[in-house]
Amino acid sequence: MNTPTSLSRRYSLFFTGWLLCSLCFSGCGGGGFTVPDRQPVTADVISLDPQAWYIPCGQLVPEHPSTSGNGAWAIEIPNSGGSLQYVQTPFRASTRHNLLSITFRIDANGAAYNGRVHPDAWDPATIRLFIERRGDDLRKEFYRWWASGHAYVLGSKDNTVVTIEVPLSPDYWTSVYGHHDAAEFTATLNDIGYVGITFGGSNYFASGVNMQGGKAIFTLIDFQIR
């Protein structure tokens, strides 16, 4: 399968307060609760305010990205022992949209990226655009969607500005278990709760990324839906 089936523990810490064993990767993918139904400031607009972006999964990462003088916000990819997974912001649509796009830059020095944070994940480490339907409990297959064919491979264009655009068409997006489903994808577009990005391997899209050496800072420059 080419999507995340189990993730790290911070969702469980954040929403239930239960500390899970550090060897388990059941937090974000384990389910059993509803993702908070946060409201964006403005419908049909993706906020660039770092405080409106959340990092609900991972280890050794903050709750929100940091303000950046070089873009909207930034986050450093953690070293070995840490994990960066989901970075997402609330969104509501009052009309149908056709395209999701992101512009970003990764400033890196001697970077050695690790996409094998999950024991079954494969390198290379990747970033993918992500959409989540309202009411997700992290168990429903068709409530999270990834732009599966539009991965950015970490290290491929370090220290340059990158733009990725993906049509909001079901042919370009896959579910938690790697399936295309036009009806379910349309239902998600009609009831989006969050948009964002995930970090993972080439097969598990949100299983986490960390650094095995060097340093890398991800800076968001723009994120649009139109």
Helices and strands as residue ranges (DSSP letters): H 10-16, H 27-30, G 50-52, E 58-59, E 66-67, E 73-76, E 83-84, E 86-90, E 99-114, E 126-133, G 141-143, E 144-146, E 152-153, E 161-167, G 170-172, H 182-189, E 192-200, E 210-225
